[in-house]
């Protein structure tokens, strides 16, 4: 009887200890997941979703910000003619800081939007390269703001008509920066076309490719010296940018329905 009682007590002790260990592990794990507010380890799905929505909102705003600021100046600044002057020329003259700031603000919005698109497109076709290309576009826009064009062809008011005799180093860097930004935006539109095609969204795929094509043709016509090339470039840029904004708005709406 004594041996039996000892065995029973030993078994009971082991069972109690094991139960205590399991209970301790069960209560400890949630505690590990609940980091102190504001700590580096705190990860809240609500916060993550909220920040992603904010980043996508930046992408949505790129087109209205750039378009409204640019076109308002184009129709109000003395001597500017959209038939002859590219929007980049608005960065010259006493009010040139407005367009320089417009380039920089748009660049920041573009980079933030690219980060947001990377989050929501991760793991999908084009989910890596479309955001990367938009980051390149943002960098190109920032550089275009840092290096302004030369005055010419009657703008700013008082500048002699006709093209400048030569091109300054900062004007050349502006042209190079703009080319990088435009090329990246064109490529991003075509990558988005592949993204939507693989997702079975044919209309979105076509719209993406048309956006890239509009900028490709508009820029090509302007660079070839075609008549009213500044307008075709303006239209192409705004169409391509607008489509990226539409994509960001759609992704933001999808995120809100999850």
N, C-alpha and C positions, 0 to 999 in steps of 0.2 A: 504493500500500500504506500509506503514511504517513497519507493522508487517511482511509482506511478504518479504520485502527487508532485514529485520533483520534476518529472518529465512534462506534466501538464503546466506547471508554473513556468518552466523554461520556454515552452511553446507559446504560452500566453505573453510572456515578456518579449519574445521575438516579434510576435504579431503586433503588439502595441508599438514597439520601436519602429517597425516597418511602416505602420499606419501613420505614425508621427512624421516620418521622413517624407512620405508621399504628400501629406497635408502641407508640410513646410515648403516643398517644391511647388505645389499648386498655388500657394499664396504668394510665393516669391516671384514667380514668372510675371504676373501682371504688374508687379511693382517695378520690375526692371523695364517694362515697356513704358511705364508712366514716368517720363523724365520731368524734371522740374520745368515750369514754364520759362521759355526763353533759353533753355539750355541747348547745347549743340546736338544732343541726341534726341530732342523732341521732334517727332514727325507726325503731323496731323494731316489726314487726307483733306480736311476742309481747307486748311491753310495752303496746302500744295495746289489744290484746285483753284483756290482764290488767286494765288500768285500767277498761275498759268493763264487764267482768264484776263488778268491785268496785262500780262505780256502780249496776249493776242489782241487786246484792245489797242495796244500801241501799233500793231501791224495794221489794224483797221484805220487808224488815224493818219497813217503816212500819206495817203493820197489826198484827203481833204486839206490837211495842213499844207503840204507842198503846193497843191494846185491852187488853193485860195490865195495864199500869200504871193505866189508867183504871178498869177493872172491879175490879181488886184493891182500889182505894180505895173504889169504890162499895159494895162489900160489907163493908168493914171500918171505914170512918170513921163515928164516932158521929153520928147524926142524919141521915145521907144516905139518901134514898129515891129509887131510880131511877124510881119511878112519878110523882114530883113534881119531882125536881131534874135538870136537865141536867148532863151530864158537865163542862161548863165551870164549874159552880159549885164544883167540887172545887178550883179555884184560889184559893178564899177560906179564911180561917182560918189557924191556926198551921202546918198542913201544906200550905197552898196552894202552897208552892214546888215540891212534887212534881208537881202538874199543870202548873204554869207551865213547869217543866223538860221535862215530857212534850211540851208543845206545841212547844217550841223544838227538842228533839231530833228530833221527828217532822218538823218543818219542814225541818231540815237534811237528813234522810234523803230527804224528798220532792224537794227541789231536786237533790240528787245523783242520785236515780233518774231525774228528768226529763232530766238531761244524758245519762245512759246510754241512755235510750230514744231520745233525739234521734239518737244515734250509730247505733243499730241500725235505726232506722226512716227514716233519711234517704233521700229520693227515692221514698218510698212514699206512697199516699194516707193523709192524716192524720199523716204523719211530721213535719210542721212544727207543726201546731196542738195535737196531743195533748201533746207535751212542753211547749209554751208554756203551756198551760192548767194543767199540773201545777206549773210554776214559779209561776204566780199562786196556786195553792192553797197552795204552800209559804210564799209571802209572807204570805198571809192567816192561816195557822197561826201564823207568827212574831208577827204583830201581835196575834192573839188571846191569845198568851201574855204579851205586853207589857201589855195592857190587860185587867184581870180584871173579872169580874162582881161585882155587889153581893151580900152575904149576904141571905138571905131564906127565908121559908116554913120556918123551923125549922132551917136549916143556915147556918153551923156550929151545933153544939149550943148551945142557949141563945138563939138568934135567935128573935124572935117569929114565930108562924105567920102565913101570908098573904104576899101580894106586898108588896115595899117601897113606901112612899108615893110615892117618886120614883126616878129613875134617874140615877146619877152620870155624869159625862162619860166616865169610863173604861169604864163598863158599856156606854154607847152605842157607843163605839169598838170594844168587844169584839163587840157584836152586828153591827156593820157589817163587821168583819174576818171574822167567822164566815160571814156571808152571802156575802162575796166568795169565801172558800175553798170553800164548799159549791157555789156556782154554777159555779165553775171545775171542780170535780171532776165535777159532773153533766155539764157540757159535754164534758169529757175522755172520759168513758165513752161518750157518743154518738159522738164523733169516732173512738174506738177501734172502735165498732160499724161505722162506715163503712170503716175500715181493713180489718177482717176480712171484711166483705162483699165488698169489691173484690178481696180475696185468695182468695175462694171458700170461706172458712171460716165457714159459716153458723151453726154452733153457737156459735162464739166471738163472732160478731156479735150473736146473740141475747143471750148472757150479758152482753156489754158494755152493751147497751141496758137490760137488766133491772137491772144494777147502778146505772146512772144513774137509772132510774125509781124504784128503791127509795129512793134518797136524795131524789129530787124529791118523792115522796109523803110520806115520813117527815118531811121538813122542813116541807112544806106543812101537814101535820096539826098539827105542833107549833106552828107560827107562828099557826095559826087558833085556838089554845087548845083543841084537841081533848084528850079524856081520855087520860091516859098518853102525852101527846105527847113527853115526854122519852125514853120507851122507843122510840117509832117513829123518832125522830131518831137515837138511838144505833144502832139496827139499820141504818137507812139509811146512816149514815156508815160503819159497819164493813163493810157489804156492798160499797159502792162502793170503799172503800179496799182491801178484800180482792181485788176483781177486778183492780185495777191491780197489786197484788202478784203475782197469778197470771200476768198478762200479762208482767210483768218476769221472772218465773221461767222462763216459756216462751221468751222472747227470749234469756235467759241460756243455757238449754239448747241452743237453736239455734246460738248463738255457739260453744258448746263442740264442736259436731259439724262445724264448718267446717274 
